[in-house]
């Protein structure tokens, strides 16, 4: 059973012909076409994929950030942050994955595609909130999942799983306060079942 109404190889060829030199790499694996473009070409490539005959990817169904800093157990030496967009053509019943890596690991900046797909609005805010990726041209880039006073980006690989601060309600101050995380490590001891008197049986 195929996931596409079109031949994935034919789609790969169409995307290659449409993007030309804008595509750094086009892969076909497991019946899925993935295109990698440079940050400077991202917006132009996205526009071509949306508007060109044979592509017509009218919908952006997902956009997310990826942190490659610990990819392959640290054996990866490419750019750290990537933005991955999943595009759908309803009219042609086909999908493509568009990837772009931020040029600067310390300050990842990628063009916003909200001018092409309205659905990118919240997806880009989520990638900004969780990974710290800045989307140039986004009209309202602010946190969407974490609290207003949250410090850091929790999906980055170097962010501690317990976080930096925690909040709680202080009854004396009658408000929510932030404090240093107070999670203490617990010893997990397996429960021992005494077979001779298990369940009250003799």
C-alpha positions in Angstrom: 0.0 0.0 0.0 1.4 3.4 -1.0 1.0 6.6 0.9 0.8 8.7 -2.2 -1.4 8.8 -5.3 1.7 9.8 -7.3 5.0 8.0 -7.7 7.4 9.3 -5.1 10.3 9.2 -7.6 8.2 11.3 -10.0 7.5 13.8 -7.1 11.2 13.9 -6.3 12.0 14.7 -10.0 9.3 17.4 -10.1 10.6 19.0 -6.9 14.2 18.9 -8.2 13.2 20.5 -11.5 11.1 23.2 -9.6 13.7 24.2 -7.1 16.8 23.7 -9.2 19.9 25.1 -7.5 17.8 26.2 -4.4 17.8 22.6 -3.3 21.0 21.5 -1.5 19.8 17.9 -1.2 16.7 15.9 -2.1 16.3 12.5 -0.5 13.7 9.7 -1.1 13.4 7.3 1.7 10.5 5.1 2.7 8.4 6.7 0.0 8.9 10.2 1.4 10.6 13.1 -0.3 12.8 15.4 1.9 14.3 18.6 0.6 17.1 20.5 2.4 17.6 24.1 1.5 20.0 26.9 2.7 18.6 29.5 5.1 19.0 32.2 2.5 16.9 30.2 0.0 14.2 28.9 2.4 11.5 31.5 1.7 12.0 31.3 -2.1 11.9 27.5 -2.0 8.8 27.5 0.1 7.1 29.9 -2.3 8.0 27.7 -5.3 6.7 24.6 -3.6 3.4 26.3 -2.8 2.8 28.0 -6.2 4.5 25.9 -8.9 2.5 23.5 -11.1 3.3 19.9 -10.2 3.9 20.9 -6.6 1.0 23.0 -5.4 1.6 22.4 -1.7 -1.3 24.6 -0.5 -1.1 23.5 3.2 1.5 23.5 5.8 0.4 20.7 8.2 3.3 20.9 10.6 6.4 22.9 11.4 8.8 22.0 14.2 12.3 22.7 15.5 15.0 20.0 16.0 18.1 20.2 18.1 20.9 18.0 16.6 23.5 18.7 19.3 23.4 15.1 20.6 22.6 13.5 17.3 24.2 10.1 16.8 25.6 10.2 20.3 27.5 13.4 19.7 29.0 12.1 16.4 27.3 14.8 14.3 29.2 17.9 13.4 26.7 19.9 11.3 24.6 22.9 12.3 22.7 22.4 15.6 19.2 23.8 14.9 16.8 22.8 12.1 13.3 23.8 11.1 11.3 21.0 9.5 8.1 21.8 7.6 5.6 19.2 6.3 3.7 20.3 3.3 0.6 18.8 1.8 -0.9 19.2 -1.7 -4.6 18.4 -1.4 -5.2 19.0 -5.1 -2.4 16.6 -6.2 -2.5 14.2 -3.1 1.2 14.5 -2.3 3.4 15.4 0.6 7.0 16.8 1.0 9.2 17.5 3.9 11.2 20.8 3.8 14.2 21.2 6.1 16.4 24.2 6.7 19.3 24.5 9.2 20.0 27.7 11.0 23.4 29.2 10.1 24.3 30.3 13.6 24.1 27.8 16.5 24.2 30.6 19.2 21.5 32.7 17.6 19.4 30.6 15.3 17.4 32.7 12.8 15.2 31.5 10.0 12.7 33.4 7.8 9.1 33.1 8.8 6.7 31.4 6.3 3.5 33.0 7.9 3.1 35.1 4.7 2.7 31.8 2.7 0.8 29.7 5.2 -1.3 31.1 8.0 -0.9 27.8 10.0 2.8 28.6 10.5 1.9 31.2 13.0 1.5 29.0 16.1 4.0 26.4 14.9 6.7 29.0 14.6 5.8 30.4 18.0 6.1 26.9 19.4 9.5 26.4 17.9 10.6 29.8 19.2 9.4 28.9 22.7 10.8 25.4 22.9 14.0 25.7 20.9 14.7 29.5 20.8 14.6 29.7 17.0 13.9 33.2 15.9 11.6 33.6 12.9 12.4 36.7 11.0 9.2 38.5 9.8 6.8 36.8 12.2 4.3 39.4 13.3 3.8 38.1 16.9 6.7 36.0 18.0 6.2 35.2 21.7 6.0 32.2 24.0 3.0 30.0 23.5 3.5 26.9 25.8 5.7 28.0 28.7 4.9 30.7 31.3 5.6 34.4 30.7 8.5 34.4 33.1 10.0 31.2 31.9 13.8 31.3 31.4 15.4 29.1 28.6 14.1 26.8 26.0 13.0 23.4 27.4 13.4 21.3 24.2 17.1 22.1 23.8 19.3 19.1 24.6 21.3 21.1 27.2 18.2 22.1 29.1 18.0 20.2 32.4 15.0 17.9 32.6 14.0 19.3 36.0 14.3 22.9 34.8 16.0 25.8 36.5 13.1 27.2 38.6 9.8 26.1 39.9 6.7 28.0 40.9 4.4 27.5 43.8 1.6 29.4 45.6 2.9 31.2 48.7 0.0 31.6 51.2 1.9 34.3 53.2 2.4 36.5 50.1 -0.9 35.4 48.6 0.6 35.0 45.1 2.6 32.6 43.0 6.3 32.8 43.5 9.3 31.4 41.6 12.1 29.6 43.4 15.1 27.3 42.7 14.0 23.7 41.9 13.8 21.6 45.1 13.5 18.2 43.6 15.4 15.7 45.6 16.7 12.5 44.2 14.7 9.4 45.4 15.9 5.9 45.9 13.8 3.5 44.1 13.8 0.2 45.9 11.9 -2.7 44.3 9.0 -4.1 46.4 9.8 -7.5 47.9 6.9 -10.0 48.0 7.1 -12.5 50.7 5.9 -15.7 49.1 5.1 -17.5 52.3 2.4 -15.1 53.4 1.5 -13.5 50.1 -2.1 -12.3 50.0 -2.8 -13.6 53.5 -2.5 -17.2 52.3 -0.7 -19.8 54.4 
